Amino acid sequence: MRGLGTFVNVAAVLAGTGIGLVVGGRLAERVRTTVLDGIGLLTICVGVAGFLETRNAVFVVFALVIGTLVGEGIDVEGRLDGLGERLRRRAAREGDDRFVLGFVTASLTFCVGALTIVGSLRDGISGDAQLLIVKSALDGVVAVVYAAAFGWGVAFSALTILVVQGGFTLLGVFAGDAFLTTRMVAELEATGGVLIAGIGLRLLDLRPVRVASMLPALVVAPVLVAIFAR
């Protein structure tokens, strides 16, 4: 069922917020850290599985090189980080409202990232919600922590998830049906798998991979297949 991943994600954030409001402050730091480490390991495994969808890794290699050059050229990572920081500062300035700050912080955390885009597109294109379900587990844990700190505002970030991820899922539905062949989808998902593995490395604090600046590779991969695949 296409779109399932977004609804699971919304439910996970709402559940995490509820838990955070009740018991979030009582969870030991080591418990939260260990759970996040487990999700990081799982994310890497999912990324590797996605990469194995490729029929020719050369397409993935060139897509990543070209896409990263484009992404770093326009500094996608820096622009997204800057946007998030400006929104957080604005929310904090407006009376330091915990509700607003919780909503903005949670919305940015849950919706600005490669996993959101790759997972939603995959869900829309092929109906595979696996990535978004992994993301849901991660977001649910983070929601517990955020709700303990910021309160009910975190719950309303579920609306942002519904709009943003739902939008990318719909884009995947229409793009997949209208423009993408099976081979294009395979190489796009393989390229996305590499990005997902990079997110796993970040979650484990092994290396701060600038995954957002690699996002243009998701466009480059199917274009290369359209030009060169026979």
C-alpha positions in Angstrom: 0.0 0.0 0.0 1.6 3.3 -1.1 1.6 5.9 1.6 1.6 3.4 4.4 5.1 4.6 5.6 3.9 8.1 6.2 1.0 7.0 8.4 3.2 4.7 10.4 5.6 7.6 10.9 2.8 9.9 12.1 1.6 7.3 14.5 5.2 6.7 15.8 5.7 10.4 16.5 2.3 10.7 18.3 3.1 7.6 20.4 6.6 8.8 21.2 5.2 12.2 22.2 2.7 10.6 24.5 5.4 8.4 26.1 7.8 11.4 26.4 5.1 13.4 28.2 4.6 10.6 30.7 7.9 9.0 31.3 10.5 10.6 28.9 12.4 12.4 31.6 12.8 9.1 33.6 14.6 7.3 30.8 18.3 6.9 31.4 20.7 8.4 28.9 22.3 5.1 28.2 19.0 3.6 27.3 18.2 6.3 24.8 21.8 6.0 23.4 21.6 2.2 23.0 18.2 2.3 21.3 19.5 4.9 18.8 22.6 2.8 18.2 20.4 -0.1 17.3 18.5 2.0 14.9 21.7 3.2 13.4 23.0 -0.3 12.8 19.6 -1.2 11.2 19.8 1.8 9.0 23.1 0.8 7.6 21.8 -2.7 6.9 18.8 -1.3 5.1 21.1 1.0 3.0 23.3 -2.0 2.0 20.2 -4.0 1.0 19.1 -1.0 -1.1 22.4 -0.8 -2.9 22.2 -4.5 -3.8 19.2 -3.5 -6.1 21.7 -2.2 -8.6 22.2 -4.0 -11.9 25.4 -2.1 -12.6 27.2 -0.3 -9.8 28.9 2.0 -12.4 25.6 4.0 -12.6 25.6 4.4 -8.8 29.3 5.5 -8.7 28.8 8.2 -11.4 25.5 9.3 -9.9 27.1 9.8 -6.5 30.2 11.6 -7.9 28.2 14.0 -10.2 25.4 14.5 -7.7 27.8 15.2 -4.8 29.7 17.7 -7.0 26.4 19.5 -7.7 25.2 19.3 -4.1 28.4 20.6 -2.7 28.6 23.3 -5.4 25.3 24.7 -4.1 25.9 23.6 -0.5 22.7 21.7 0.0 23.8 20.5 3.5 24.8 24.0 4.6 21.6 25.6 3.3 19.4 23.1 5.1 21.3 23.5 8.3 21.1 27.3 8.0 17.4 27.1 7.4 16.9 25.0 10.5 19.0 27.2 12.7 17.2 30.4 11.5 13.8 28.8 12.2 14.9 27.6 15.7 16.3 31.1 16.5 13.1 32.8 15.4 10.9 30.4 17.4 13.1 30.9 20.5 13.0 34.7 20.1 9.2 34.8 20.0 8.7 34.6 23.7 10.7 31.4 24.1 7.4 29.5 23.6 8.0 25.8 24.4 5.1 24.8 22.2 6.4 26.6 19.1 10.0 25.7 19.7 9.0 22.0 20.2 6.9 22.1 17.0 9.7 23.7 14.9 12.5 21.7 16.3 10.7 18.4 15.8 9.4 19.3 12.3 12.9 20.1 11.1 14.4 17.0 12.7 11.7 14.6 11.3 11.3 16.2 7.8 14.6 17.8 6.7 16.9 14.9 5.6 17.8 12.4 3.1 15.8 9.6 4.8 12.6 11.6 4.4 13.1 12.1 0.7 14.5 8.7 -0.2 12.0 6.8 1.9 9.0 8.8 0.7 10.0 8.5 -3.0 10.5 4.7 -2.6 7.2 4.3 -0.9 5.5 6.2 -3.8 7.4 4.6 -6.6 7.3 1.0 -5.6 5.1 0.8 -2.5 8.1 -0.2 -0.4 7.6 1.5 3.0 10.6 -0.2 4.7 12.8 2.9 4.9 10.0 5.0 6.3 9.2 2.3 8.9 12.9 2.4 10.0 12.6 6.2 10.1 9.4 5.9 12.1 11.3 3.9 14.8 14.0 6.6 14.9 11.5 9.5 15.0 9.5 7.8 17.7 12.5 7.5 20.0 13.5 11.2 19.3 9.9 12.3 19.9 10.1 10.8 23.5 13.2 13.0 24.2 11.8 16.1 22.6 8.4 15.8 24.3 10.1 15.5 27.7 11.9 18.8 26.9 9.3 20.8 24.9 5.9 19.3 25.6 2.9 19.0 23.4 4.3 21.0 20.5 6.2 17.9 19.3 2.9 16.1 18.6 1.9 18.7 16.0 5.1 18.0 14.0 3.1 14.9 12.8 1.1 17.3 10.6 4.4 18.5 9.0 5.3 14.8 8.4 2.0 14.2 6.8 2.3 17.1 4.4 6.0 16.8 3.5 6.4 13.0 3.3 2.9 12.7 1.8 4.0 15.2 -0.9 7.2 13.3 -1.7 5.2 10.1 -1.8 2.7 11.5 -4.3 5.6 12.8 -6.4 7.0 9.3 -6.4 3.7 7.9 -7.5 3.3 10.2 -10.4 7.0 10.3 -11.4 7.2 6.5 -11.1 4.2 5.9 -13.2 4.9 8.6 -15.8 8.6 8.8 -16.2 10.6 6.0 -14.5 11.3 2.6 -16.0 12.0 -0.4 -13.8 15.8 -0.1 -14.5 15.7 3.6 -13.5 14.0 2.8 -10.2 16.5 0.0 -9.5 19.5 2.4 -9.9 17.7 5.2 -8.0 17.0 2.9 -5.1 20.6 1.6 -5.1 21.9 5.2 -5.0 19.5 5.9 -2.2 20.8 2.9 -0.4 24.3 4.4 -0.2 22.8 7.6 1.2 20.9 5.7 3.8 24.1 3.9 4.9 25.6 7.3 5.3 22.8 8.3 7.6 23.5 5.1 9.6 27.1 6.2 10.1 25.9 9.6 11.3 23.5 8.0 13.8 26.4 5.9 15.2 28.6 9.0 15.4 31.2 7.2 13.3 31.5 9.9 10.6 29.5 13.1 9.9 28.7 12.2 6.3 27.2 15.2 4.4 24.3 13.1 3.1 22.1 16.1 2.2 24.7 17.3 -0.3 24.5 13.9 -2.1 20.8 14.2 -2.7 21.2 15.4 -6.3 22.5 11.9 -7.1 18.9 10.7 -6.8 18.1 12.7 -9.9 21.3 11.9 -11.7 21.0 8.1 -11.4 17.8 7.7 -13.5 19.0 10.3 -16.0 22.2 8.3 -16.5 20.2 5.1 -17.0 18.0 6.9 -19.6 21.0 8.1 -21.5 23.4 5.1 -21.4 21.4 1.9 -20.5 20.4 -0.3 -23.4 
